[in-house]
Amino acid sequence: MTKYLKILLLVMLVFVSCQNRSGSAKQKKMAIIVSTLNNPWFVFLAQTAAAQAKSLGYESKIFDSQNNTALETDHFENAIASGYSAILFNPTDANGSVVNVQKAKKAGVPVFCMDREVNSPDATSQILSDSYSGCVSLAKYFVQTLHKKGNYVELLGIVADNNTWARSKGFHSLVDYYPGLKMVAQQSADFDRNKGLEVMESILQAHPDIDAVFAGNDAMAMGAFQALVAAGKAGHVKVFGFDGAEDAIQAIKDKKISATAMQFPKVMAQTAANYADAYFKGKRDFPKKIPVAVELVTYDNINDYIAYGKK
Amino acid sequence: MIKKVIKYAAAIIIVVFIASNSIYFKKLSDVKASAAKQFDAAKYARNYLKTQLIPFAGTAPQAGELLTLLKTKPANAFKTYAHGLDIGNIRFFMVQSQGVVTSVDENDVYVLTKDKQTIKIALEYVFGNALRDAPGLININDFTNTMDLNNIAAEVDKIVRNEVLPPFKSAVKKGDTISFAGAFELNQEHINLDKIEVIPVTLKIDQ
């Protein structure tokens, strides 16, 4: 009798453990690790990814790397240890973040990059703004607005981020054909508004005679605009940004800045969450890189757009 | 004495071991072969232009036909004729036609086609992805490096700027009849047909 009871208990134990396993399969979770939540653009990216994960029936949690790769590594370790089944990732550093992606791959956790690129084939898929092409369009408008001549300043983003160089290269691939346009200064302001202001103030000391500023994102463009206002040059100097952030869209409406290139964080975040969902359902043949089109926004078409490409 | 010999022998072995692991040699031919594997965008672009883009341009819809479709059934026009490597609203169309030049300025030539459509063809700003993407012949999954794709677009445009535009620009004038083929960009969310500017791939003055 005791023997039968033991066997029955064993069978029940196996049954219960199987049930738990199938239950955990249903409760997959997505970790959303973003470079910084100190910039409203990335907040929107993260929140949209979380909302999409929720609409697909998954739990998610947002981790803020505060532009620090060491903190990002901690988040990856926590996410893997806590049983997150996929990571929707906005990297801090194209090279510095590679090790984290490798760590996730080793643990069997797929990584879907949003907006920023990692220099590694180990990410499952990378959904990235077509920054280069967006800046070619922006550069054409830049040349037309300046009538092919003038002195200009370029504010670069974070030097270790691929987007910084994709934007700069796209811009120069067109502008450099016009010898009448002279770049008098090129300096990094780390995609940061306050640094954009400080860097622009210092550049204006050395180069007061400028006609335009090309900034690698809207935060730096707005910082540069503030510096130009303080120097009494805002009326003359044309400012061009990139992102489609809320204050930049308003500034275009108010004719304070000339143009921006609209990115679509919503498209990137939703695609990343959808890809993770497809991965859970067995799909494995993801394109390594998917560019998302960027659109030129000027005063002429400003009514077609609102911040962050939201519809 | 023997101990000293062992000591020196061990020291020599350690030094030789460290030195041999600090430097390495590769055959020059191997290095050259590896460098040659780097993507040659200029070569790819020339081959693409000759064997894919120009033959495809000959099969592109006539400008009048395409513009009419874009006005009457835009969704149909995008579904049938538009392509693009990016996801999003930007799409590209191939087009061809013949017409009479109504004006020429520093940036564009304006042509009135047989079916009374005015088309603007770029003579100055030949940049961007239109010629790369419009035929839909390039597969994004064949490229792991996005900069390779950017460079293809830049090199195709460069060939047009350096080889197609100069003989045409120096000769074209109002009243000429010309034949052309090219590509243009359109935003499928915000369709603005007045802003269409064709990036040419072939331009010929007929008379």
Boltz contact constraints between the chains, C-beta under 6 A:
constraints:
  - contact:
      token1: [A, 130]
      token2: [B, 86]
      max_distance: 6.0
  - contact:
      token1: [A, 132]
      token2: [B, 150]
      max_distance: 6.0
  - contact:
      token1: [A, 133]
      token2: [B, 129]
      max_distance: 6.0
  - contact:
      token1: [A, 136]
      token2: [B, 127]
      max_distance: 6.0
  - contact:
      token1: [A, 136]
      token2: [B, 128]
      max_distance: 6.0
  - contact:
      token1: [A, 140]
      token2: [B, 125]
      max_distance: 6.0
  - contact:
      token1: [A, 173]
      token2: [B, 154]
      max_distance: 6.0
  - contact:
      token1: [A, 174]
      token2: [B, 127]
      max_distance: 6.0
  - contact:
      token1: [A, 287]
      token2: [B, 141]
      max_distance: 6.0
  - contact:
      token1: [A, 288]
      token2: [B, 144]
      max_distance: 6.0
  - contact:
      token1: [A, 289]
      token2: [B, 146]
      max_distance: 6.0
  - contact:
      token1: [A, 291]
      token2: [B, 86]
      max_distance: 6.0
  - contact:
      token1: [A, 292]
      token2: [B, 87]
      max_distance: 6.0
  - contact:
      token1: [A, 292]
      token2: [B, 88]
      max_distance: 6.0
  - contact:
      token1: [A, 293]
      token2: [B, 86]
      max_distance: 6.0
  - contact:
      token1: [A, 293]
      token2: [B, 88]
      max_distance: 6.0
  - contact:
      token1: [A, 293]
      token2: [B, 90]
      max_distance: 6.0
  - contact:
      token1: [A, 304]
      token2: [B, 190]
      max_distance: 6.0
